[in-house]
Structure formats: structure tokens, C-alpha cells
Amino acid sequence: MLIIAGLLLAFVLLLIFGKRRGRLCRWRRRGPGPEAGQSLYICMYCGAEAFTSDGNPPLICPREDPAQKG
């Protein structure tokens, strides 16, 4: 019973604190950005383009609503 309660609590916390914007995005690196040290990423889901300087994919989709493709 305690295990089930723990799993339920973990699921609720994920729903509350999980990142919502960009959850559906699937980022792929497409080469260097316009400035030195930048990387270009394109979302395979919504088509958004974003540049990052740390070499990691973006955490938040630059589009207003990533659930709306196009």
C-alpha cells in the first residue's frame, strides 16, 4: 500500500512540476549557429528553430503552443 501511495505522489509531483512548454518537442542538432559557439536546433515535431550556446537542446519551445503544428 505504501509503495502505491509513493508512486501516486511521484506521478502527481511530475504533473505539477514537469516542464510543460516543449514537452512534445524533439530537438535535432543541425549544425553551427550564426555566431561562434552557437548550435542550431530544429524541432522535428513543430518545426521551430532555436540557437543555443551551451551545446544542449533548448528546454522551452520558442513557439507559443508546441501542440499546434505548423
PDB file of N, H, CA, C and O in Angstrom:
ATOM      1  N   MET A   1       0.827  -1.197   0.000  1.00  0.00           N
ATOM      2  CA  MET A   1       0.000   0.000   0.000  1.00  0.00           C
ATOM      3  C   MET A   1       0.865   1.252   0.000  1.00  0.00           C
ATOM      4  O   MET A   1       0.553   2.225  -0.686  1.00  0.00           O
ATOM      5  N   LEU A   2       1.945   1.231   0.763  1.00  0.00           N
ATOM      6  H   LEU A   2       2.198   0.440   1.320  1.00  0.00           H
ATOM      7  CA  LEU A   2       2.846   2.384   0.855  1.00  0.00           C
ATOM      8  C   LEU A   2       3.541   2.642  -0.483  1.00  0.00           C
ATOM      9  O   LEU A   2       3.774   3.791  -0.858  1.00  0.00           O
ATOM     10  N   ILE A   3       3.866   1.577  -1.189  1.00  0.00           N
ATOM     11  H   ILE A   3       3.677   0.643  -0.885  1.00  0.00           H
ATOM     12  CA  ILE A   3       4.518   1.722  -2.498  1.00  0.00           C
ATOM     13  C   ILE A   3       3.567   2.385  -3.495  1.00  0.00           C
ATOM     14  O   ILE A   3       3.982   3.256  -4.259  1.00  0.00           O
ATOM     15  N   ILE A   4       2.326   1.991  -3.494  1.00  0.00           N
ATOM     16  H   ILE A   4       1.989   1.283  -2.873  1.00  0.00           H
ATOM     17  CA  ILE A   4       1.341   2.570  -4.401  1.00  0.00           C
ATOM     18  C   ILE A   4       1.143   4.054  -4.091  1.00  0.00           C
ATOM     19  O   ILE A   4       1.052   4.874  -5.005  1.00  0.00           O
ATOM     20  N   ALA A   5       1.077   4.395  -2.810  1.00  0.00           N
ATOM     21  H   ALA A   5       1.151   3.729  -2.068  1.00  0.00           H
ATOM     22  CA  ALA A   5       0.921   5.798  -2.420  1.00  0.00           C
ATOM     23  C   ALA A   5       2.140   6.611  -2.854  1.00  0.00           C
ATOM     24  O   ALA A   5       2.001   7.749  -3.301  1.00  0.00           O
ATOM     25  N   GLY A   6       3.316   6.036  -2.725  1.00  0.00           N
ATOM     26  H   GLY A   6       3.428   5.111  -2.363  1.00  0.00           H
ATOM     27  CA  GLY A   6       4.537   6.724  -3.155  1.00  0.00           C
ATOM     28  C   GLY A   6       4.576   6.954  -4.651  1.00  0.00           C
ATOM     29  O   GLY A   6       4.968   8.030  -5.102  1.00  0.00           O
ATOM     30  N   LEU A   7       4.176   5.963  -5.422  1.00  0.00           N
ATOM     31  H   LEU A   7       3.858   5.089  -5.055  1.00  0.00           H
ATOM     32  CA  LEU A   7       4.130   6.107  -6.871  1.00  0.00           C
ATOM     33  C   LEU A   7       3.097   7.141  -7.302  1.00  0.00           C
ATOM     34  O   LEU A   7       3.338   7.924  -8.222  1.00  0.00           O
ATOM     35  N   LEU A   8       1.971   7.140  -6.648  1.00  0.00           N
ATOM     36  H   LEU A   8       1.775   6.505  -5.901  1.00  0.00           H
ATOM     37  CA  LEU A   8       0.935   8.119  -6.947  1.00  0.00           C
ATOM     38  C   LEU A   8       1.420   9.533  -6.630  1.00  0.00           C
ATOM     39  O   LEU A   8       1.190  10.455  -7.413  1.00  0.00           O
ATOM     40  N   LEU A   9       2.074   9.708  -5.512  1.00  0.00           N
ATOM     41  H   LEU A   9       2.260   8.959  -4.875  1.00  0.00           H
ATOM     42  CA  LEU A   9       2.620  11.014  -5.148  1.00  0.00           C
ATOM     43  C   LEU A   9       3.673  11.474  -6.154  1.00  0.00           C
ATOM     44  O   LEU A   9       3.692  12.646  -6.532  1.00  0.00           O
ATOM     45  N   ALA A  10       4.544  10.573  -6.590  1.00  0.00           N
ATOM     46  H   ALA A  10       4.528   9.621  -6.284  1.00  0.00           H
ATOM     47  CA  ALA A  10       5.571  10.914  -7.578  1.00  0.00           C
ATOM     48  C   ALA A  10       4.929  11.336  -8.897  1.00  0.00           C
ATOM     49  O   ALA A  10       5.387  12.289  -9.528  1.00  0.00           O
ATOM     50  N   PHE A  11       3.894  10.651  -9.312  1.00  0.00           N
ATOM     51  H   PHE A  11       3.523   9.877  -8.800  1.00  0.00           H
ATOM     52  CA  PHE A  11       3.203  10.993 -10.554  1.00  0.00           C
ATOM     53  C   PHE A  11       2.564  12.375 -10.463  1.00  0.00           C
ATOM     54  O   PHE A  11       2.658  13.164 -11.404  1.00  0.00           O
ATOM     55  N   VAL A  12       1.920  12.671  -9.349  1.00  0.00           N
ATOM     56  H   VAL A  12       1.843  12.030  -8.585  1.00  0.00           H
ATOM     57  CA  VAL A  12       1.281  13.979  -9.156  1.00  0.00           C
ATOM     58  C   VAL A  12       2.333  15.086  -9.159  1.00  0.00           C
ATOM     59  O   VAL A  12       2.113  16.143  -9.750  1.00  0.00           O
ATOM     60  N   LEU A  13       3.468  14.856  -8.508  1.00  0.00           N
ATOM     61  H   LEU A  13       3.646  13.997  -8.028  1.00  0.00           H
ATOM     62  CA  LEU A  13       4.529  15.861  -8.487  1.00  0.00           C
ATOM     63  C   LEU A  13       5.102  16.098  -9.881  1.00  0.00           C
ATOM     64  O   LEU A  13       5.433  17.230 -10.233  1.00  0.00           O
ATOM     65  N   LEU A  14       5.219  15.042 -10.670  1.00  0.00           N
ATOM     66  H   LEU A  14       4.950  14.122 -10.384  1.00  0.00           H
ATOM     67  CA  LEU A  14       5.681  15.210 -12.049  1.00  0.00           C
ATOM     68  C   LEU A  14       4.700  16.041 -12.866  1.00  0.00           C
ATOM     69  O   LEU A  14       5.111  16.874 -13.673  1.00  0.00           O
ATOM     70  N   LEU A  15       3.425  15.820 -12.662  1.00  0.00           N
ATOM     71  H   LEU A  15       3.091  15.143 -12.007  1.00  0.00           H
ATOM     72  CA  LEU A  15       2.431  16.614 -13.379  1.00  0.00           C
ATOM     73  C   LEU A  15       2.488  18.083 -12.974  1.00  0.00           C
ATOM     74  O   LEU A  15       2.312  18.966 -13.813  1.00  0.00           O
ATOM     75  N   ILE A  16       2.731  18.343 -11.711  1.00  0.00           N
ATOM     76  H   ILE A  16       2.874  17.625 -11.029  1.00  0.00           H
ATOM     77  CA  ILE A  16       2.755  19.717 -11.223  1.00  0.00           C
ATOM     78  C   ILE A  16       4.032  20.439 -11.634  1.00  0.00           C
ATOM     79  O   ILE A  16       3.977  21.573 -12.110  1.00  0.00           O
ATOM     80  N   PHE A  17       5.176  19.795 -11.455  1.00  0.00           N
ATOM     81  H   PHE A  17       5.220  18.874 -11.068  1.00  0.00           H
ATOM     82  CA  PHE A  17       6.448  20.475 -11.653  1.00  0.00           C
ATOM     83  C   PHE A  17       7.139  20.142 -12.973  1.00  0.00           C
ATOM     84  O   PHE A  17       8.187  20.714 -13.274  1.00  0.00           O
ATOM     85  N   GLY A  18       6.590  19.250 -13.750  1.00  0.00           N
ATOM     86  H   GLY A  18       5.739  18.785 -13.506  1.00  0.00           H
ATOM     87  CA  GLY A  18       7.201  18.898 -15.025  1.00  0.00           C
ATOM     88  C   GLY A  18       7.142  20.051 -16.003  1.00  0.00           C
ATOM     89  O   GLY A  18       6.227  20.872 -15.951  1.00  0.00           O
ATOM     90  N   LYS A  19       8.121  20.113 -16.899  1.00  0.00           N
ATOM     91  H   LYS A  19       8.865  19.445 -16.941  1.00  0.00           H
ATOM     92  CA  LYS A  19       8.116  21.195 -17.876  1.00  0.00           C
ATOM     93  C   LYS A  19       6.971  20.975 -18.863  1.00  0.00           C
ATOM     94  O   LYS A  19       6.825  19.891 -19.429  1.00  0.00           O
ATOM     95  N   ARG A  20       6.186  21.985 -19.056  1.00  0.00           N
ATOM     96  H   ARG A  20       6.305  22.865 -18.597  1.00  0.00           H
ATOM     97  CA  ARG A  20       5.035  21.866 -19.943  1.00  0.00           C
ATOM     98  C   ARG A  20       5.366  22.349 -21.344  1.00  0.00           C
ATOM     99  O   ARG A  20       5.050  21.681 -22.328  1.00  0.00           O
ATOM    100  N   ARG A  21       6.000  23.505 -21.434  1.00  0.00           N
ATOM    101  H   ARG A  21       6.257  24.048 -20.635  1.00  0.00           H
ATOM    102  CA  ARG A  21       6.339  24.041 -22.752  1.00  0.00           C
ATOM    103  C   ARG A  21       7.515  23.265 -23.307  1.00  0.00           C
ATOM    104  O   ARG A  21       8.555  23.150 -22.658  1.00  0.00           O
ATOM    105  N   GLY A  22       7.352  22.742 -24.491  1.00  0.00           N
ATOM    106  H   GLY A  22       6.507  22.836 -25.017  1.00  0.00           H
ATOM    107  CA  GLY A  22       8.420  21.989 -25.111  1.00  0.00           C
ATOM    108  C   GLY A  22       8.390  20.511 -24.815  1.00  0.00           C
ATOM    109  O   GLY A  22       9.296  19.784 -25.224  1.00  0.00           O
ATOM    110  N   ARG A  23       7.377  20.047 -24.116  1.00  0.00           N
ATOM    111  H   ARG A  23       6.642  20.637 -23.784  1.00  0.00           H
ATOM    112  CA  ARG A  23       7.300  18.628 -23.774  1.00  0.00           C
ATOM    113  C   ARG A  23       7.203  17.763 -25.033  1.00  0.00           C
ATOM    114  O   ARG A  23       7.777  16.675 -25.081  1.00  0.00           O
ATOM    115  N   LEU A  24       6.485  18.237 -26.044  1.00  0.00           N
ATOM    116  H   LEU A  24       6.019  19.121 -26.005  1.00  0.00           H
ATOM    117  CA  LEU A  24       6.298  17.453 -27.259  1.00  0.00           C
ATOM    118  C   LEU A  24       7.453  17.615 -28.243  1.00  0.00           C
ATOM    119  O   LEU A  24       7.577  16.832 -29.185  1.00  0.00           O
ATOM    120  N   CYS A  25       8.289  18.613 -28.036  1.00  0.00           N
ATOM    121  H   CYS A  25       8.189  19.250 -27.271  1.00  0.00           H
ATOM    122  CA  CYS A  25       9.361  18.895 -28.992  1.00  0.00           C
ATOM    123  C   CYS A  25      10.433  17.812 -28.963  1.00  0.00           C
ATOM    124  O   CYS A  25      10.771  17.271 -27.909  1.00  0.00           O
ATOM    125  N   ARG A  26      10.953  17.514 -30.136  1.00  0.00           N
ATOM    126  H   ARG A  26      10.679  17.952 -30.992  1.00  0.00           H
ATOM    127  CA  ARG A  26      12.041  16.551 -30.316  1.00  0.00           C
ATOM    128  C   ARG A  26      13.129  17.279 -31.097  1.00  0.00           C
ATOM    129  O   ARG A  26      13.051  17.407 -32.319  1.00  0.00           O
ATOM    130  N   TRP A  27      14.145  17.756 -30.377  1.00  0.00           N
ATOM    131  H   TRP A  27      14.209  17.653 -29.384  1.00  0.00           H
ATOM    132  CA  TRP A  27      15.175  18.603 -30.960  1.00  0.00           C
ATOM    133  C   TRP A  27      16.264  17.785 -31.628  1.00  0.00           C
ATOM    134  O   TRP A  27      16.701  16.763 -31.098  1.00  0.00           O
ATOM    135  N   ARG A  28      16.704  18.246 -32.809  1.00  0.00           N
ATOM    136  H   ARG A  28      16.348  19.076 -33.239  1.00  0.00           H
ATOM    137  CA  ARG A  28      17.811  17.642 -33.553  1.00  0.00           C
ATOM    138  C   ARG A  28      18.802  18.749 -33.898  1.00  0.00           C
ATOM    139  O   ARG A  28      18.412  19.817 -34.369  1.00  0.00           O
ATOM    140  N   ARG A  29      20.070  18.487 -33.663  1.00  0.00           N
ATOM    141  H   ARG A  29      20.386  17.618 -33.280  1.00  0.00           H
ATOM    142  CA  ARG A  29      21.108  19.473 -33.967  1.00  0.00           C
ATOM    143  C   ARG A  29      21.331  19.500 -35.474  1.00  0.00           C
ATOM    144  O   ARG A  29      21.464  18.458 -36.117  1.00  0.00           O
ATOM    145  N   ARG A  30      21.369  20.707 -36.023  1.00  0.00           N
ATOM    146  H   ARG A  30      21.261  21.553 -35.501  1.00  0.00           H
ATOM    147  CA  ARG A  30      21.527  20.859 -37.472  1.00  0.00           C
ATOM    148  C   ARG A  30      22.751  21.673 -37.848  1.00  0.00           C
ATOM    149  O   ARG A  30      22.818  22.219 -38.950  1.00  0.00           O
ATOM    150  N   GLY A  31      23.717  21.762 -36.949  1.00  0.00           N
ATOM    151  H   GLY A  31      23.663  21.319 -36.054  1.00  0.00           H
ATOM    152  CA  GLY A  31      24.965  22.427 -37.300  1.00  0.00           C
ATOM    153  C   GLY A  31      25.221  23.670 -36.480  1.00  0.00           C
ATOM    154  O   GLY A  31      24.530  23.940 -35.497  1.00  0.00           O
ATOM    155  N   PRO A  32      26.238  24.434 -36.903  1.00  0.00           N
ATOM    156  CA  PRO A  32      26.613  25.617 -36.132  1.00  0.00           C
ATOM    157  C   PRO A  32      25.617  26.753 -36.331  1.00  0.00           C
ATOM    158  O   PRO A  32      24.919  26.826 -37.342  1.00  0.00           O
ATOM    159  N   GLY A  33      25.573  27.624 -35.350  1.00  0.00           N
ATOM    160  H   GLY A  33      26.140  27.565 -34.528  1.00  0.00           H
ATOM    161  CA  GLY A  33      24.724  28.808 -35.426  1.00  0.00           C
ATOM    162  C   GLY A  33      25.441  29.935 -36.125  1.00  0.00           C
ATOM    163  O   GLY A  33      26.562  29.754 -36.602  1.00  0.00           O
ATOM    164  N   PRO A  34      24.812  31.112 -36.197  1.00  0.00           N
ATOM    165  CA  PRO A  34      25.410  32.243 -36.903  1.00  0.00           C
ATOM    166  C   PRO A  34      26.615  32.844 -36.181  1.00  0.00           C
ATOM    167  O   PRO A  34      27.443  33.506 -36.807  1.00  0.00           O
ATOM    168  N   GLU A  35      26.720  32.622 -34.887  1.00  0.00           N
ATOM    169  H   GLU A  35      26.048  32.085 -34.378  1.00  0.00           H
ATOM    170  CA  GLU A  35      27.845  33.146 -34.117  1.00  0.00           C
ATOM    171  C   GLU A  35      28.700  31.996 -33.599  1.00  0.00           C
ATOM    172  O   GLU A  35      28.232  30.863 -33.485  1.00  0.00           O
ATOM    173  N   ALA A  36      29.932  32.294 -33.293  1.00  0.00           N
ATOM    174  H   ALA A  36      30.312  33.214 -33.386  1.00  0.00           H
ATOM    175  CA  ALA A  36      30.850  31.264 -32.802  1.00  0.00           C
ATOM    176  C   ALA A  36      30.332  30.687 -31.485  1.00  0.00           C
ATOM    177  O   ALA A  36      29.906  31.427 -30.598  1.00  0.00           O
ATOM    178  N   GLY A  37      30.371  29.380 -31.369  1.00  0.00           N
ATOM    179  H   GLY A  37      30.717  28.779 -32.089  1.00  0.00           H
ATOM    180  CA  GLY A  37      29.947  28.716 -30.150  1.00  0.00           C
ATOM    181  C   GLY A  37      28.465  28.414 -30.076  1.00  0.00           C
ATOM    182  O   GLY A  37      28.010  27.828 -29.094  1.00  0.00           O
ATOM    183  N   GLN A  38      27.699  28.797 -31.085  1.00  0.00           N
ATOM    184  H   GLN A  38      28.069  29.273 -31.883  1.00  0.00           H
ATOM    185  CA  GLN A  38      26.260  28.510 -31.084  1.00  0.00           C
ATOM    186  C   GLN A  38      25.962  27.254 -31.891  1.00  0.00           C
ATOM    187  O   GLN A  38      26.712  26.884 -32.794  1.00  0.00           O
ATOM    188  N   SER A  39      24.847  26.603 -31.547  1.00  0.00           N
ATOM    189  H   SER A  39      24.238  26.903 -30.814  1.00  0.00           H
ATOM    190  CA  SER A  39      24.374  25.434 -32.279  1.00  0.00           C
ATOM    191  C   SER A  39      22.937  25.669 -32.700  1.00  0.00           C
ATOM    192  O   SER A  39      22.140  26.228 -31.946  1.00  0.00           O
ATOM    193  N   LEU A  40      22.613  25.239 -33.909  1.00  0.00           N
ATOM    194  H   LEU A  40      23.260  24.785 -34.521  1.00  0.00           H
ATOM    195  CA  LEU A  40      21.249  25.347 -34.423  1.00  0.00           C
ATOM    196  C   LEU A  40      20.520  24.046 -34.149  1.00  0.00           C
ATOM    197  O   LEU A  40      21.011  22.966 -34.477  1.00  0.00           O
ATOM    198  N   TYR A  41      19.350  24.156 -33.546  1.00  0.00           N
ATOM    199  H   TYR A  41      18.951  25.033 -33.279  1.00  0.00           H
ATOM    200  CA  TYR A  41      18.491  23.002 -33.294  1.00  0.00           C
ATOM    201  C   TYR A  41      17.151  23.227 -33.978  1.00  0.00           C
ATOM    202  O   TYR A  41      16.620  24.337 -33.972  1.00  0.00           O
ATOM    203  N   ILE A  42      16.605  22.160 -34.569  1.00  0.00           N
ATOM    204  H   ILE A  42      17.036  21.258 -34.574  1.00  0.00           H
ATOM    205  CA  ILE A  42      15.296  22.199 -35.213  1.00  0.00           C
ATOM    206  C   ILE A  42      14.415  21.139 -34.567  1.00  0.00           C
ATOM    207  O   ILE A  42      14.839  20.002 -34.363  1.00  0.00           O
ATOM    208  N   CYS A  43      13.188  21.525 -34.249  1.00  0.00           N
ATOM    209  H   CYS A  43      12.843  22.449 -34.414  1.00  0.00           H
ATOM    210  CA  CYS A  43      12.248  20.600 -33.636  1.00  0.00           C
ATOM    211  C   CYS A  43      11.602  19.746 -34.718  1.00  0.00           C
ATOM    212  O   CYS A  43      11.062  20.271 -35.692  1.00  0.00           O
ATOM    213  N   MET A  44      11.659  18.444 -34.547  1.00  0.00           N
ATOM    214  H   MET A  44      12.098  18.018 -33.756  1.00  0.00           H
ATOM    215  CA  MET A  44      11.064  17.533 -35.520  1.00  0.00           C
ATOM    216  C   MET A  44       9.543  17.479 -35.387  1.00  0.00           C
ATOM    217  O   MET A  44       8.863  16.986 -36.287  1.00  0.00           O
ATOM    218  N   TYR A  45       9.009  17.974 -34.288  1.00  0.00           N
ATOM    219  H   TYR A  45       9.562  18.374 -33.556  1.00  0.00           H
ATOM    220  CA  TYR A  45       7.567  17.933 -34.075  1.00  0.00           C
ATOM    221  C   TYR A  45       6.874  19.169 -34.636  1.00  0.00           C
ATOM    222  O   TYR A  45       5.925  19.059 -35.413  1.00  0.00           O
ATOM    223  N   CYS A  46       7.353  20.349 -34.239  1.00  0.00           N
ATOM    224  H   CYS A  46       8.123  20.439 -33.608  1.00  0.00           H
ATOM    225  CA  CYS A  46       6.642  21.570 -34.633  1.00  0.00           C
ATOM    226  C   CYS A  46       7.396  22.413 -35.652  1.00  0.00           C
ATOM    227  O   CYS A  46       6.835  23.372 -36.182  1.00  0.00           O
ATOM    228  N   GLY A  47       8.656  22.080 -35.942  1.00  0.00           N
ATOM    229  H   GLY A  47       9.111  21.301 -35.511  1.00  0.00           H
ATOM    230  CA  GLY A  47       9.411  22.809 -36.947  1.00  0.00           C
ATOM    231  C   GLY A  47      10.099  24.069 -36.440  1.00  0.00           C
ATOM    232  O   GLY A  47      10.667  24.814 -37.238  1.00  0.00           O
ATOM    233  N   ALA A  48      10.064  24.324 -35.157  1.00  0.00           N
ATOM    234  H   ALA A  48       9.602  23.719 -34.509  1.00  0.00           H
ATOM    235  CA  ALA A  48      10.696  25.521 -34.602  1.00  0.00           C
ATOM    236  C   ALA A  48      12.214  25.419 -34.714  1.00  0.00           C
ATOM    237  O   ALA A  48      12.781  24.328 -34.653  1.00  0.00           O
ATOM    238  N   GLU A  49      12.858  26.563 -34.879  1.00  0.00           N
ATOM    239  H   GLU A  49      12.397  27.449 -34.928  1.00  0.00           H
ATOM    240  CA  GLU A  49      14.312  26.637 -34.899  1.00  0.00           C
ATOM    241  C   GLU A  49      14.772  27.423 -33.681  1.00  0.00           C
ATOM    242  O   GLU A  49      14.144  28.410 -33.298  1.00  0.00           O
ATOM    243  N   ALA A  50      15.872  26.982 -33.072  1.00  0.00           N
ATOM    244  H   ALA A  50      16.382  26.180 -33.383  1.00  0.00           H
ATOM    245  CA  ALA A  50      16.400  27.675 -31.904  1.00  0.00           C
ATOM    246  C   ALA A  50      17.912  27.530 -31.883  1.00  0.00           C
ATOM    247  O   ALA A  50      18.463  26.527 -32.336  1.00  0.00           O
ATOM    248  N   PHE A  51      18.569  28.546 -31.349  1.00  0.00           N
ATOM    249  H   PHE A  51      18.121  29.360 -30.980  1.00  0.00           H
ATOM    250  CA  PHE A  51      20.013  28.533 -31.201  1.00  0.00           C
ATOM    251  C   PHE A  51      20.359  28.446 -29.720  1.00  0.00           C
ATOM    252  O   PHE A  51      19.727  29.089 -28.882  1.00  0.00           O
ATOM    253  N   THR A  52      21.364  27.647 -29.414  1.00  0.00           N
ATOM    254  H   THR A  52      21.878  27.125 -30.095  1.00  0.00           H
ATOM    255  CA  THR A  52      21.844  27.572 -28.031  1.00  0.00           C
ATOM    256  C   THR A  52      23.348  27.774 -28.031  1.00  0.00           C
ATOM    257  O   THR A  52      24.024  27.495 -29.021  1.00  0.00           O
ATOM    258  N   SER A  53      23.858  28.255 -26.925  1.00  0.00           N
ATOM    259  H   SER A  53      23.308  28.481 -26.121  1.00  0.00           H
ATOM    260  CA  SER A  53      25.292  28.485 -26.826  1.00  0.00           C
ATOM    261  C   SER A  53      25.981  27.463 -25.923  1.00  0.00           C
ATOM    262  O   SER A  53      27.208  27.463 -25.815  1.00  0.00           O
ATOM    263  N   ASP A  54      25.207  26.595 -25.277  1.00  0.00           N
ATOM    264  H   ASP A  54      24.211  26.595 -25.365  1.00  0.00           H
ATOM    265  CA  ASP A  54      25.810  25.603 -24.389  1.00  0.00           C
ATOM    266  C   ASP A  54      25.942  24.222 -25.025  1.00  0.00           C
ATOM    267  O   ASP A  54      26.452  23.299 -24.390  1.00  0.00           O
ATOM    268  N   GLY A  55      25.487  24.067 -26.273  1.00  0.00           N
ATOM    269  H   GLY A  55      25.072  24.817 -26.789  1.00  0.00           H
ATOM    270  CA  GLY A  55      25.593  22.779 -26.951  1.00  0.00           C
ATOM    271  C   GLY A  55      24.494  21.798 -26.618  1.00  0.00           C
ATOM    272  O   GLY A  55      24.477  20.686 -27.146  1.00  0.00           O
ATOM    273  N   ASN A  56      23.567  22.193 -25.744  1.00  0.00           N
ATOM    274  H   ASN A  56      23.582  23.096 -25.315  1.00  0.00           H
ATOM    275  CA  ASN A  56      22.441  21.332 -25.376  1.00  0.00           C
ATOM    276  C   ASN A  56      21.181  21.805 -26.078  1.00  0.00           C
ATOM    277  O   ASN A  56      21.065  22.990 -26.393  1.00  0.00           O
ATOM    278  N   PRO A  57      20.220  20.899 -26.335  1.00  0.00           N
ATOM    279  CA  PRO A  57      18.970  21.322 -26.955  1.00  0.00           C
ATOM    280  C   PRO A  57      18.201  22.287 -26.057  1.00  0.00           C
ATOM    281  O   PRO A  57      18.381  22.276 -24.840  1.00  0.00           O
ATOM    282  N   PRO A  58      17.350  23.119 -26.646  1.00  0.00           N
ATOM    283  CA  PRO A  58      16.546  24.055 -25.853  1.00  0.00           C
ATOM    284  C   PRO A  58      15.624  23.316 -24.896  1.00  0.00           C
ATOM    285  O   PRO A  58      15.198  22.195 -25.172  1.00  0.00           O
ATOM    286  N   LEU A  59      15.321  23.947 -23.775  1.00  0.00           N
ATOM    287  H   LEU A  59      15.667  24.859 -23.551  1.00  0.00           H
ATOM    288  CA  LEU A  59      14.405  23.367 -22.803  1.00  0.00           C
ATOM    289  C   LEU A  59      12.969  23.827 -23.036  1.00  0.00           C
ATOM    290  O   LEU A  59      12.026  23.122 -22.677  1.00  0.00           O
ATOM    291  N   ILE A  60      12.802  24.990 -23.629  1.00  0.00           N
ATOM    292  H   ILE A  60      13.569  25.562 -23.921  1.00  0.00           H
ATOM    293  CA  ILE A  60      11.481  25.556 -23.865  1.00  0.00           C
ATOM    294  C   ILE A  60      11.324  25.830 -25.353  1.00  0.00           C
ATOM    295  O   ILE A  60      12.217  26.389 -25.990  1.00  0.00           O
ATOM    296  N   CYS A  61      10.192  25.436 -25.896  1.00  0.00           N
ATOM    297  H   CYS A  61       9.467  24.982 -25.379  1.00  0.00           H
ATOM    298  CA  CYS A  61       9.909  25.660 -27.310  1.00  0.00           C
ATOM    299  C   CYS A  61       9.698  27.157 -27.545  1.00  0.00           C
ATOM    300  O   CYS A  61       8.964  27.798 -26.792  1.00  0.00           O
ATOM    301  N   PRO A  62      10.333  27.728 -28.584  1.00  0.00           N
ATOM    302  CA  PRO A  62      10.143  29.150 -28.851  1.00  0.00           C
ATOM    303  C   PRO A  62       8.774  29.478 -29.441  1.00  0.00           C
ATOM    304  O   PRO A  62       8.394  30.647 -29.505  1.00  0.00           O
ATOM    305  N   ARG A  63       8.040  28.473 -29.867  1.00  0.00           N
ATOM    306  H   ARG A  63       8.349  27.523 -29.816  1.00  0.00           H
ATOM    307  CA  ARG A  63       6.684  28.716 -30.368  1.00  0.00           C
ATOM    308  C   ARG A  63       5.730  28.901 -29.211  1.00  0.00           C
ATOM    309  O   ARG A  63       5.997  28.446 -28.099  1.00  0.00           O
ATOM    310  N   GLU A  64       4.621  29.566 -29.467  1.00  0.00           N
ATOM    311  H   GLU A  64       4.404  29.936 -30.370  1.00  0.00           H
ATOM    312  CA  GLU A  64       3.639  29.844 -28.410  1.00  0.00           C
ATOM    313  C   GLU A  64       3.009  28.560 -27.888  1.00  0.00           C
ATOM    314  O   GLU A  64       2.892  28.382 -26.675  1.00  0.00           O
ATOM    315  N   ASP A  65       2.604  27.666 -28.779  1.00  0.00           N
ATOM    316  H   ASP A  65       2.699  27.811 -29.764  1.00  0.00           H
ATOM    317  CA  ASP A  65       1.943  26.427 -28.362  1.00  0.00           C
ATOM    318  C   ASP A  65       2.501  25.288 -29.206  1.00  0.00           C
ATOM    319  O   ASP A  65       2.082  25.125 -30.351  1.00  0.00           O
ATOM    320  N   PRO A  66       3.448  24.483 -28.673  1.00  0.00           N
ATOM    321  CA  PRO A  66       4.048  23.413 -29.461  1.00  0.00           C
ATOM    322  C   PRO A  66       3.052  22.323 -29.846  1.00  0.00           C
ATOM    323  O   PRO A  66       3.367  21.487 -30.693  1.00  0.00           O
ATOM    324  N   ALA A  67       1.856  22.306 -29.247  1.00  0.00           N
ATOM    325  H   ALA A  67       1.600  22.985 -28.559  1.00  0.00           H
ATOM    326  CA  ALA A  67       0.867  21.295 -29.616  1.00  0.00           C
ATOM    327  C   ALA A  67       0.236  21.611 -30.964  1.00  0.00           C
ATOM    328  O   ALA A  67      -0.359  20.732 -31.587  1.00  0.00           O
ATOM    329  N   GLN A  68       0.358  22.857 -31.425  1.00  0.00           N
ATOM    330  H   GLN A  68       0.841  23.571 -30.919  1.00  0.00           H
ATOM    331  CA  GLN A  68      -0.191  23.242 -32.723  1.00  0.00           C
ATOM    332  C   GLN A  68       0.922  23.202 -33.751  1.00  0.00           C
ATOM    333  O   GLN A  68       1.771  24.093 -33.784  1.00  0.00           O
ATOM    334  N   LYS A  69       0.925  22.186 -34.582  1.00  0.00           N
ATOM    335  H   LYS A  69       0.235  21.463 -34.554  1.00  0.00           H
ATOM    336  CA  LYS A  69       1.946  22.066 -35.602  1.00  0.00           C
ATOM    337  C   LYS A  69       1.699  23.086 -36.697  1.00  0.00           C
ATOM    338  O   LYS A  69       0.564  23.466 -36.985  1.00  0.00           O
ATOM    339  N   GLY A  70       2.827  23.527 -37.312  1.00  0.00           N
ATOM    340  H   GLY A  70       3.749  23.218 -37.078  1.00  0.00           H
ATOM    341  CA  GLY A  70       2.713  24.408 -38.475  1.00  0.00           C
ATOM    342  C   GLY A  70       2.867  25.820 -38.197  1.00  0.00           C
ATOM    343  O   GLY A  70       2.788  26.641 -39.110  1.00  0.00           O
TER     344      GLY A  70
END
